[in-house]
Amino acid sequence: MSLTNEIIKGRLTEKFGDQVSSFEEPYGMLTFEAPKELNLKVLNFLYDDEELRFRFLTTLGGVHYPANKGKELAVVYHLHNLEDNVRIRFKVFTDINQPDIYTATGLFSAANWMERETYDFYGFNFVGHPNLKRILNVDEMDYFPMRKEFPLEDQTRVDKDDEMFGRG
């Protein structure tokens, strides 16, 4: 029997009940959310369960949703079951004023640099990370450049032609 999105969803709801939510399948990839306090429990379950076997962290990254009050920042994990060739997306939201998320470095060593990059650009505090410091930006930077708090460009510039940027 092959691993399907319905089986994965069923195993997750059996284990965590209504704590896992917002199940969707954009382009066939199962996507769901859980509270940030459960991120490690969910990741460990997905890894350890003999039926699910999501033992490869493809990537993790951050997203800033400034309009989502109390859930402005999200960590998005992409996991892969290599044996059945199934991928899933797992999202954890947090308040921008307290962006604490438990580190996944104990489970996936590849999470080390991915979490450092996500910290560097979005400001997440990965609790328990062995070396959480900037990885691409200078240490003196006192902001997180991928947050949508800053304008993308100077709107008063007159020396550029919007036609060149597909806006005209």
Secondary structure, DSSP 8 states (H G I E B T S, - for coil): ----HHHHHHHHHHHHGGGSEEEE-GGG-EEEEEEGGGHHHHHHHHHH-TTT---EEEEEEEEE-TTSTT--EEEEEEEEETTTTEEEEEEEEE-TTS-EEE--TTT-TTHHHHHHHHHHHH--EEET-TT-S-SSS-TT--S-TTSTTS-SS-TT--SS-GGGGT--
